[in-house]
Amino acid sequence: MEDIIKTATEFGIALVEKQHQFFLEECLDNSEHVLAIKRIADTAYGYLRGKGADPEISRKVKKELIDRGRVLFIETWMTPEEGEDPLGEEDRREARKTFNELLKEK
């Protein structure tokens, strides 16, 4: 079971990172992007539960995938456009809040 959990986590992280790259290249709407990350995490959770993984471990994997997506989202948000001043902690909080609100949407 450990191998299945490790593989699902690694594959999920790879999918989240690929989704983020697609988000950047295709200029997707924030809500589309965050919901895609949520679908990836939900799918990993469902897969692990279907394989008989403990619910708590499955939730941890789901959280890890969402957390990775959140980190990438915030990093992108915090990258100033050419010629702009660096963004501050208030901007970081706004990015986190935006991600979390979009994550709760259906």
Backbone as numpy.savetxt, mean C-alpha at the origin, in Angstrom:
# Nx Ny Nz CAx CAy CAz Cx Cy Cz
3.79 -24.08 6.09 2.97 -22.88 6.09 3.83 -21.63 6.09
4.98 -21.69 6.79 5.87 -20.52 6.83 6.29 -20.08 5.44
6.59 -21.06 4.57 7.01 -20.74 3.21 5.89 -20.05 2.43
4.67 -20.50 2.63 3.52 -19.90 1.95 3.34 -18.45 2.41
3.45 -18.23 3.71 3.30 -16.88 4.25 4.40 -15.97 3.73
5.63 -16.46 3.74 6.76 -15.66 3.25 6.60 -15.32 1.77
6.21 -16.32 0.98 6.03 -16.09 -0.45 4.89 -15.12 -0.72
3.77 -15.29 -0.02 2.63 -14.38 -0.20 3.01 -12.95 0.17
3.79 -12.80 1.24 4.23 -11.46 1.67 5.15 -10.85 0.63
6.16 -11.60 0.20 7.11 -11.07 -0.78 6.42 -10.74 -2.10
5.54 -11.62 -2.55 4.82 -11.37 -3.79 3.89 -10.17 -3.64
3.23 -10.07 -2.50 2.36 -8.93 -2.25 3.11 -7.62 -2.26
4.28 -7.59 -1.63 5.12 -6.38 -1.63 5.51 -6.02 -3.06
5.89 -7.03 -3.84 6.27 -6.78 -5.24 5.09 -6.20 -6.02
3.89 -6.72 -5.77 2.69 -6.19 -6.45 2.40 -4.75 -6.03
2.52 -4.47 -4.75 2.27 -3.11 -4.25 3.28 -2.15 -4.89
4.53 -2.54 -4.96 5.55 -1.67 -5.56 5.31 -1.49 -7.06
4.90 -2.56 -7.74 4.59 -2.46 -9.17 3.36 -1.56 -9.38
2.36 -1.70 -8.53 1.18 -0.84 -8.60 1.58 0.62 -8.41
2.48 0.87 -7.48 2.91 2.24 -7.23 3.64 2.80 -8.46
4.48 1.99 -9.08 5.17 2.44 -10.29 4.16 2.75 -11.39
3.15 1.91 -11.54 2.09 2.15 -12.52 1.36 3.46 -12.20
1.08 3.70 -10.93 0.45 4.93 -10.46 1.26 6.15 -10.91
2.57 6.07 -10.74 3.43 7.19 -11.11 3.48 7.39 -12.63
3.62 6.31 -13.36 3.77 6.39 -14.81 2.49 6.78 -15.52
1.36 6.30 -15.02 0.08 6.52 -15.69 -0.73 7.66 -15.09
-0.19 8.29 -14.05 -0.87 9.42 -13.40 -2.30 9.05 -12.98
-2.42 7.93 -12.30 -3.73 7.50 -11.80 -4.21 8.45 -10.71
-5.50 8.47 -10.53 -6.11 9.20 -9.43 -5.69 8.53 -8.12
-5.50 9.33 -7.07 -5.11 8.79 -5.77 -6.05 7.70 -5.29
-7.36 7.91 -5.47 -8.32 6.93 -4.96 -8.19 5.60 -5.69
-7.97 5.63 -7.00 -7.77 4.40 -7.76 -6.55 3.64 -7.25
-5.50 4.38 -7.00 -4.25 3.79 -6.56 -4.38 3.14 -5.18
-4.93 3.87 -4.24 -5.05 3.34 -2.88 -6.00 2.14 -2.85
-7.07 2.19 -3.60 -7.99 1.06 -3.63 -7.34 -0.16 -4.28
-6.44 0.04 -5.24 -5.71 -1.09 -5.82 -4.79 -1.72 -4.78
-4.15 -0.91 -3.97 -3.31 -1.44 -2.89 -4.17 -2.23 -1.91
-5.33 -1.70 -1.59 -6.25 -2.40 -0.68 -6.66 -3.75 -1.26
-6.94 -3.80 -2.56 -7.32 -5.07 -3.20 -6.18 -6.08 -3.13
-4.96 -5.61 -3.35 -3.80 -6.50 -3.26 -3.70 -7.08 -1.85
-3.80 -6.21 -0.85 -3.69 -6.65 0.54 -4.84 -7.59 0.92
-6.06 -7.26 0.49 -7.21 -8.11 0.78 -7.06 -9.49 0.12
-6.52 -9.49 -1.09 -6.33 -10.75 -1.81 -5.29 -11.62 -1.11
-4.21 -11.01 -0.66 -3.19 -11.77 0.08 -3.79 -12.35 1.35
-4.58 -11.55 2.04 -5.25 -12.02 3.26 -6.15 -13.23 2.94
-6.97 -13.08 1.93 -7.88 -14.16 1.54 -7.14 -15.41 1.10
-6.08 -15.24 0.38 -5.28 -16.38 -0.06 -4.71 -17.13 1.14
-4.11 -16.38 2.06 -3.53 -17.03 3.24 -4.58 -17.73 4.09
-5.71 -17.09 4.28 -6.79 -17.73 5.05 -7.26 -19.00 4.35
-7.35 -18.94 3.02 -7.76 -20.12 2.24 -6.77 -21.27 2.36
-5.51 -20.95 2.59 -4.47 -21.97 2.77 -4.39 -22.45 4.21
-5.21 -21.87 5.08 -5.25 -22.30 6.46 -4.35 -21.52 7.41
-3.85 -20.38 6.95 -3.00 -19.57 7.83 -3.83 -18.98 8.97
-3.18 -18.79 10.08 -3.80 -18.18 11.26 -4.35 -16.80 10.89
-5.55 -16.45 11.36 -6.11 -15.13 11.03 -5.20 -13.97 11.44
-4.55 -14.08 12.58 -3.68 -13.00 13.05 -2.48 -12.82 12.12
-1.88 -13.90 11.69 -0.75 -13.81 10.76 -1.23 -13.23 9.43
-2.39 -13.66 8.97 -2.94 -13.14 7.71 -3.19 -11.64 7.81
-3.69 -11.18 8.96 -3.92 -9.74 9.16 -2.59 -8.98 9.18
-1.56 -9.58 9.77 -0.25 -8.93 9.79 0.31 -8.76 8.39
0.15 -9.77 7.55 0.61 -9.67 6.16 -0.17 -8.57 5.45
-1.49 -8.56 5.62 -2.32 -7.51 5.00 -1.86 -6.13 5.45
-1.61 -5.98 6.75 -1.16 -4.69 7.28 0.21 -4.31 6.71
1.10 -5.28 6.58 2.43 -5.00 6.03 2.33 -4.49 4.59
1.44 -5.07 3.81 1.27 -4.64 2.42 0.69 -3.23 2.35
-0.31 -2.98 3.18 -0.91 -1.64 3.20 0.10 -0.61 3.70
0.86 -0.98 4.72 1.89 -0.06 5.25 2.93 0.27 4.18
3.31 -0.73 3.38 4.29 -0.47 2.31 3.69 0.49 1.28
2.45 0.28 0.93 1.78 1.18 0.00 1.68 2.59 0.55
1.39 2.70 1.85 1.30 4.01 2.50 2.65 4.73 2.46
3.72 4.02 2.77 5.06 4.62 2.75 5.38 5.16 1.36
5.12 4.37 0.33 5.39 4.81 -1.04 4.54 6.02 -1.42
3.28 6.00 -1.01 2.36 7.11 -1.29 2.87 8.39 -0.64
3.26 8.30 0.62 3.74 9.47 1.35 5.05 9.97 0.76
5.96 9.06 0.41 7.23 9.48 -0.21 6.97 10.27 -1.49
6.04 9.79 -2.29 5.72 10.48 -3.54 5.10 11.84 -3.24
4.19 11.89 -2.30 3.53 13.14 -1.91 4.57 14.16 -1.46
5.57 13.69 -0.74 6.57 14.58 -0.13 7.66 15.02 -1.10
7.67 14.49 -2.31 8.67 14.87 -3.29 8.22 16.17 -3.95
8.97 17.26 -3.71 8.56 18.54 -4.28 8.76 18.57 -5.80
7.89 19.30 -6.45 8.05 19.53 -7.88 9.30 20.38 -8.09
9.83 20.34 -9.28 11.04 21.12 -9.58 10.78 22.60 -9.29
11.67 23.19 -8.52 11.57 24.60 -8.18 10.75 24.90 -6.94
10.10 23.89 -6.37 9.29 24.09 -5.16 10.15 23.86 -3.92
9.73 24.46 -2.82 10.41 24.26 -1.55 10.09 22.87 -1.01
10.98 22.31 -0.20 10.69 21.01 0.43 9.43 21.09 1.28
8.72 19.99 1.34 7.50 19.94 2.12 7.82 19.61 3.57
6.91 19.95 4.47 7.14 19.78 5.90 6.28 18.71 6.53
6.33 18.68 7.84 5.62 17.66 8.62 4.11 17.76 8.44
3.59 18.96 8.29 2.15 19.12 8.07 1.74 18.44 6.76
2.57 18.56 5.74 2.29 17.90 4.46 2.33 16.38 4.62
3.27 15.88 5.42 3.37 14.44 5.68 2.10 13.94 6.37
1.60 14.70 7.34 0.37 14.31 8.03 -0.82 14.32 7.05
-0.85 15.32 6.17 -1.93 15.38 5.18 -1.88 14.19 4.23
-0.68 13.79 3.83 -0.53 12.64 2.95 -1.02 11.37 3.63
-0.63 11.18 4.88 -1.05 10.00 5.65 -2.57 10.00 5.81
-3.13 11.16 6.15 -4.57 11.28 6.33 -5.30 10.96 5.04
-4.81 11.49 3.92 -5.44 11.24 2.62 -5.41 9.76 2.30
-4.25 9.12 2.47 -4.15 7.68 2.20 -5.15 6.92 3.06
-5.18 7.20 4.34 -6.06 6.48 5.26 -7.53 6.68 4.93
-7.91 7.89 4.54 -9.30 8.15 4.17 -9.67 7.40 2.89
-8.77 7.41 1.92 -9.03 6.70 0.67 -9.09 5.19 0.91
-8.32 4.70 1.85 -8.30 3.28 2.17 -9.65 2.83 2.71
-10.35 3.72 3.39 -11.65 3.37 4.00 -12.78 3.42 2.98
-12.56 4.05 1.82 -13.61 4.12 0.79 -13.86 2.74 0.21
-15.06 2.58 -0.32 -15.39 1.29 -0.95 -15.25 1.38 -2.42
